[in-house]
Amino acid sequence: MLNTNDTVLFIVDVQDRLVGMLKNSEEIAKNNMILAKTAKVLGVPTIASEQYPKGLGSTIYEVRELINPENVFEKASFSALDEEGIKQKLHELNPKNIILTGIESHICVYQTALALMNEGYNVYVVKNAVASRKTKDYRTSLELMRDFGAKLTCVETVLFELLKTSKHPNFKEIQALIK
């Protein structure tokens, strides 16, 4: 189960040009912003990777503005865990659970999910915050990640699992993000 004290939000390559190639770009941008805002409000650390930002742009503004700049890492490998800075940051944060989002689900998200699971993390892939340009690639990646042990979830499930109760002091603020 997700808890604020042992969880990290990991946003993989939600960058300007990659988001722009998606049919559901507005939904993906909004859902990643909701997760990043929730993480910030609840004190859940967030890490973001950027695949070749010189060519693909930075993490989209509405997400990047919510993340500590020290937790945004450039990468060239498809698996974000091949970036030593990311591995080191995860080691420092020492989470049990990783909430995973990003683009493209069948390449960088998939390879990062497998690497995270190989390192012993519980990986929660947020189905409505990951995407690929092609629907078949998206669906295949979810099947593969689930088959390898990732838990598939959605934005609202993550939010309310982290909150635990409607009596949480930030409940109304988080709930307002999805209205």
C-alpha positions as CSV (number, residue, x, y, z in Angstrom):
1,M,0.0,0.0,0.0
2,L,1.2,3.5,-0.8
3,N,2.2,5.7,2.1
4,T,3.7,9.2,2.1
5,N,6.7,8.2,4.2
6,D,8.0,5.4,2.0
7,T,7.0,6.4,-1.5
8,V,8.6,8.4,-4.4
9,L,6.9,9.8,-7.5
10,F,9.0,9.1,-10.5
11,I,8.1,11.0,-13.7
12,V,9.8,9.7,-16.8
13,D,10.3,12.0,-19.8
14,V,7.1,14.1,-19.7
15,Q,8.8,16.6,-22.0
16,D,7.5,19.3,-24.3
17,R,8.0,17.5,-27.6
18,L,7.1,14.0,-26.4
19,V,3.8,15.3,-24.9
20,G,3.1,17.2,-28.1
21,M,3.2,13.9,-30.1
22,L,0.4,12.3,-28.0
23,K,-3.3,12.1,-29.0
24,N,-4.2,12.5,-25.3
25,S,-1.6,15.1,-24.5
26,E,-3.9,17.3,-22.4
27,E,-4.9,14.3,-20.2
28,I,-1.4,13.1,-19.7
29,A,-0.1,16.6,-18.9
30,K,-3.0,17.3,-16.5
31,N,-2.6,13.9,-14.7
32,N,1.1,14.3,-14.3
33,M,0.6,17.8,-12.9
34,I,-2.1,16.5,-10.4
35,L,0.3,13.8,-9.2
36,A,3.2,16.2,-8.9
37,K,1.1,18.7,-7.0
38,T,-0.2,16.0,-4.7
39,A,3.3,14.8,-4.0
40,K,4.4,18.3,-3.2
41,V,1.5,19.0,-0.9
42,L,1.9,15.7,0.9
43,G,5.7,15.8,1.1
44,V,6.3,12.8,-1.2
45,P,9.6,13.3,-3.0
46,T,9.5,13.6,-6.8
47,I,12.1,12.6,-9.3
48,A,11.9,13.4,-13.0
49,S,14.0,12.3,-15.9
50,E,14.5,14.0,-19.3
51,Q,15.6,12.1,-22.4
52,Y,17.9,14.2,-24.5
53,P,16.3,17.5,-23.4
54,K,18.3,19.4,-26.1
55,G,16.2,17.8,-28.7
56,L,13.0,16.9,-26.9
57,G,12.7,19.9,-24.6
58,S,12.4,20.0,-20.8
59,T,9.8,18.5,-18.5
60,I,6.5,20.4,-19.2
61,Y,6.3,23.6,-17.2
62,E,3.2,22.7,-15.2
63,V,5.0,19.7,-13.8
64,R,8.6,21.0,-13.7
65,E,7.6,24.0,-11.5
66,L,6.5,21.5,-8.8
67,I,9.7,19.6,-8.7
68,N,12.9,20.4,-6.8
69,P,15.4,21.2,-9.7
70,E,18.0,19.0,-8.0
71,N,15.6,16.0,-8.7
72,V,15.4,16.5,-12.4
73,F,18.0,14.4,-14.3
74,E,19.1,14.3,-17.9
75,K,19.5,10.9,-19.4
76,A,20.5,9.1,-22.6
77,S,19.6,5.5,-21.7
78,F,16.1,4.3,-22.1
79,S,16.1,3.0,-18.5
80,A,16.3,5.9,-16.2
81,L,18.1,3.7,-13.7
82,D,21.1,3.7,-16.0
83,E,21.6,7.3,-14.9
84,E,23.9,7.2,-11.9
85,G,22.4,10.4,-10.4
86,I,19.0,8.9,-10.3
87,K,20.2,5.7,-8.7
88,Q,22.0,7.7,-6.1
89,K,19.0,9.9,-5.4
90,L,16.8,6.8,-5.0
91,H,19.3,5.3,-2.6
92,E,19.3,8.5,-0.5
93,L,15.5,8.7,-0.4
94,N,15.3,4.9,0.3
95,P,11.6,4.4,-0.8
96,K,9.8,1.1,-0.7
97,N,7.3,2.2,-3.3
98,I,7.7,4.0,-6.6
99,I,4.7,5.7,-8.3
100,L,5.7,5.6,-12.0
101,T,4.4,7.9,-14.8
102,G,5.7,9.0,-18.1
103,I,6.3,8.7,-21.8
104,E,6.7,6.5,-23.8
105,S,5.2,3.7,-21.9
106,H,6.6,0.9,-24.1
107,I,10.2,2.2,-24.1
108,C,11.5,4.4,-21.2
109,V,8.7,3.8,-18.7
110,Y,8.8,0.0,-19.4
111,Q,12.6,-0.3,-19.1
112,T,12.6,1.9,-16.0
113,A,9.9,-0.1,-14.4
114,L,11.8,-3.4,-15.0
115,A,15.0,-1.9,-13.6
116,L,13.2,-0.6,-10.5
117,M,11.6,-3.9,-9.8
118,N,14.9,-5.6,-10.3
119,E,16.2,-3.3,-7.6
120,G,13.5,-4.5,-5.2
121,Y,11.1,-1.5,-5.4
122,N,7.3,-1.9,-5.5
123,V,6.3,-0.2,-8.8
124,Y,2.9,1.4,-9.2
125,V,2.3,2.3,-12.9
126,V,-0.3,5.0,-13.2
127,K,-2.2,4.0,-16.3
128,N,-3.8,7.4,-17.0
129,A,-0.5,9.2,-16.5
130,V,1.6,7.1,-18.9
131,A,1.4,7.1,-22.7
132,S,2.8,6.0,-26.0
133,R,2.1,7.5,-29.5
134,K,0.4,4.2,-30.5
135,T,-2.4,2.6,-28.6
136,K,-1.1,-1.0,-29.2
137,D,2.3,0.0,-27.8
138,Y,0.7,1.5,-24.7
139,R,-1.5,-1.6,-24.1
140,T,1.4,-4.0,-24.7
141,S,3.6,-2.1,-22.2
142,L,1.0,-2.2,-19.5
143,E,0.5,-6.0,-20.0
144,L,4.3,-6.6,-19.9
145,M,4.8,-4.4,-16.8
146,R,1.9,-6.1,-15.0
147,D,3.3,-9.6,-16.0
148,F,6.7,-8.6,-14.6
149,G,5.1,-7.6,-11.3
150,A,4.2,-3.9,-11.5
151,K,0.9,-2.8,-10.0
152,L,-1.4,-0.9,-12.4
153,T,-3.3,2.0,-10.9
154,C,-4.8,5.3,-11.8
155,V,-4.5,8.9,-10.6
156,E,-7.4,9.0,-8.2
157,T,-6.5,5.7,-6.6
158,V,-3.0,7.0,-5.9
159,L,-4.3,10.3,-4.5
160,F,-6.8,8.7,-2.1
161,E,-4.4,5.8,-1.1
162,L,-1.9,8.5,-0.1
163,L,-4.5,10.5,1.8
164,K,-5.9,7.4,3.6
165,T,-8.9,9.4,5.0
166,S,-11.2,12.3,4.3
167,K,-10.0,13.7,7.7
168,H,-6.5,14.2,6.3
169,P,-5.6,18.0,6.7
170,N,-4.9,18.2,2.9
171,F,-8.0,16.3,1.8
172,K,-9.9,19.2,0.3
173,E,-6.9,20.7,-1.4
174,I,-6.1,17.3,-3.1
175,Q,-9.8,16.6,-3.9
176,A,-10.0,20.0,-5.6
177,L,-7.4,18.9,-8.1
178,I,-9.7,16.3,-9.6
179,K,-13.0,18.2,-9.6
